[in-house]
Amino acid sequence: MRFCRARVVLGCLAVLAVFGSASAQTGAVAVQSAQRLSDEPGSAERGRAIVGSRQTGLCLLCHSGPFEPRAHQGTLAGPLQGAGLRWTESQLRQRLINPRTLDPASLMPAFHDTQDQQQVGQAYAGKPILSAQQIEDVVAYLMTLREVP
């Protein structure tokens, strides 16, 4: 179990190193609004695929959720189950856009805010991890998670 947790922590740190991290200064973010980012409504089906993907969202490196196998899910951050009960769409969106606007000490990367990126490969500089539509899709999926873990 200790080895597995260490691997998850290292994986999350690798994600931060590859995609960069925003500044801990809460006033220095590019996106302050938690309003919808896309004209097209989010698709819970596409959002589920993003959350469960080890190539796109990488959410399960740190979080656990209703996916199999459970042994390959993270324990570094809280479970995704019940997210639709704990937060509003706007709150979930803001957490995805840039969680440091809510918690400057957050380890979670900013999935849409590109300001103050650090240690980002040239191919990724100035680009968000998830597009506006992908953020909306993930929010739509997380809103369906209403069971308490």
C-alpha positions as semicolon CSV with decimal commas, in nm:
position;residue;x (nm);y (nm);z (nm)
1;M;0,000;0,000;0,000
2;R;0,283;0,241;0,081
3;F;0,444;0,174;-0,256
4;C;0,114;0,241;-0,435
5;R;0,063;0,574;-0,253
6;A;0,419;0,679;-0,328
7;R;0,361;0,599;-0,694
8;V;0,041;0,809;-0,697
9;V;0,219;1,104;-0,533
10;L;0,503;1,079;-0,783
11;G;0,250;1,058;-1,067
12;C;0,072;1,374;-0,949
13;L;0,402;1,555;-0,915
14;A;0,491;1,444;-1,267
15;V;0,161;1,585;-1,395
16;L;0,240;1,916;-1,227
17;A;0,589;1,919;-1,376
18;V;0,471;1,838;-1,728
19;F;0,175;2,073;-1,740
20;G;0,306;2,338;-1,506
21;S;0,153;2,503;-1,209
22;A;-0,003;2,840;-1,165
23;S;0,124;3,096;-0,922
24;A;-0,003;3,074;-0,567
25;Q;-0,108;3,438;-0,593
26;T;-0,485;3,427;-0,608
27;G;-0,515;3,765;-0,780
28;A;-0,292;3,663;-1,072
29;V;-0,520;3,426;-1,258
30;A;-0,636;3,470;-1,616
31;V;-0,984;3,324;-1,565
32;Q;-1,180;3,458;-1,269
33;S;-1,531;3,370;-1,385
34;A;-1,692;3,040;-1,308
35;Q;-1,954;3,098;-1,577
36;R;-1,996;2,849;-1,856
37;L;-1,696;2,842;-2,089
38;S;-1,867;2,697;-2,394
39;D;-2,190;2,757;-2,584
40;E;-2,244;2,382;-2,614
41;P;-2,378;2,214;-2,299
42;G;-2,143;1,970;-2,133
43;S;-2,178;1,600;-2,205
44;A;-2,164;1,379;-1,896
45;E;-2,066;1,085;-2,118
46;R;-1,764;1,269;-2,263
47;G;-1,681;1,404;-1,916
48;R;-1,674;1,053;-1,772
49;A;-1,429;0,949;-2,043
50;I;-1,204;1,247;-1,963
51;V;-1,209;1,183;-1,587
52;G;-1,135;0,813;-1,635
53;S;-0,862;0,865;-1,894
54;R;-0,499;0,817;-1,798
55;Q;-0,399;1,031;-2,098
56;T;-0,642;1,325;-2,085
57;G;-0,779;1,422;-1,746
58;L;-0,551;1,218;-1,522
59;C;-0,803;1,278;-1,241
60;L;-0,768;0,926;-1,103
61;L;-0,399;0,974;-1,030
62;C;-0,505;1,170;-0,721
63;H;-0,881;1,107;-0,680
64;S;-1,094;0,794;-0,652
65;G;-1,419;0,758;-0,838
66;P;-1,678;0,511;-0,966
67;F;-1,434;0,339;-1,203
68;E;-1,278;-0,006;-1,216
69;P;-1,026;-0,118;-1,112
70;R;-1,037;0,073;-0,786
71;A;-0,686;-0,041;-0,696
72;H;-0,544;0,195;-0,962
73;Q;-0,706;0,509;-0,821
74;G;-0,550;0,782;-0,612
75;T;-0,591;0,860;-0,247
76;L;-0,398;1,188;-0,242
77;A;-0,714;1,398;-0,293
78;G;-1,077;1,350;-0,194
79;P;-1,310;1,107;-0,368
80;L;-1,513;1,229;-0,665
81;Q;-1,825;1,043;-0,544
82;G;-2,077;1,295;-0,418
83;A;-1,919;1,587;-0,604
84;G;-2,258;1,681;-0,749
85;L;-2,396;1,712;-0,395
86;R;-2,099;1,897;-0,242
87;W;-2,055;2,168;-0,505
88;T;-2,253;2,366;-0,760
89;E;-2,169;2,364;-1,131
90;S;-2,002;2,702;-1,088
91;Q;-1,790;2,582;-0,795
92;L;-1,682;2,268;-0,980
93;R;-1,597;2,473;-1,288
94;Q;-1,381;2,711;-1,083
95;R;-1,200;2,417;-0,920
96;L;-1,115;2,283;-1,265
97;I;-1,023;2,616;-1,422
98;N;-0,782;2,705;-1,142
99;P;-0,818;2,553;-0,795
100;R;-0,566;2,801;-0,652
101;T;-0,825;3,077;-0,673
102;L;-1,006;2,887;-0,396
103;D;-0,706;2,735;-0,217
104;P;-0,362;2,884;-0,289
105;A;-0,196;2,571;-0,146
106;S;-0,381;2,329;-0,377
107;L;-0,169;2,063;-0,550
108;M;-0,429;2,022;-0,822
109;P;-0,314;2,174;-1,151
110;A;-0,508;2,451;-1,321
111;F;-0,676;2,265;-1,607
112;H;-0,778;2,574;-1,806
113;D;-0,592;2,877;-1,670
114;T;-0,259;2,930;-1,846
115;Q;-0,130;3,240;-1,670
116;D;0,185;3,198;-1,464
117;Q;0,260;2,848;-1,591
118;Q;0,596;2,724;-1,472
119;Q;0,821;2,443;-1,593
120;V;0,605;2,376;-1,897
121;G;0,745;2,207;-2,206
122;Q;0,763;2,432;-2,511
123;A;0,489;2,234;-2,689
124;Y;0,249;2,301;-2,397
125;A;0,338;2,662;-2,309
126;G;0,036;2,890;-2,311
127;K;-0,205;2,601;-2,376
128;P;-0,464;2,477;-2,126
129;I;-0,463;2,113;-2,019
130;L;-0,835;2,088;-2,103
131;S;-1,030;2,290;-2,359
132;A;-1,334;2,496;-2,263
133;Q;-1,565;2,221;-2,393
134;Q;-1,374;1,953;-2,203
135;I;-1,413;2,155;-1,881
136;E;-1,789;2,174;-1,942
137;D;-1,801;1,799;-2,011
138;V;-1,618;1,718;-1,686
139;V;-1,847;1,952;-1,490
140;A;-2,153;1,783;-1,644
141;Y;-2,019;1,443;-1,540
142;L;-1,922;1,548;-1,188
143;M;-2,273;1,689;-1,137
144;T;-2,410;1,336;-1,196
145;L;-2,205;1,200;-0,903
146;R;-2,459;1,235;-0,624
147;E;-2,390;0,925;-0,416
148;V;-2,192;0,973;-0,098
149;P;-1,884;0,746;-0,078
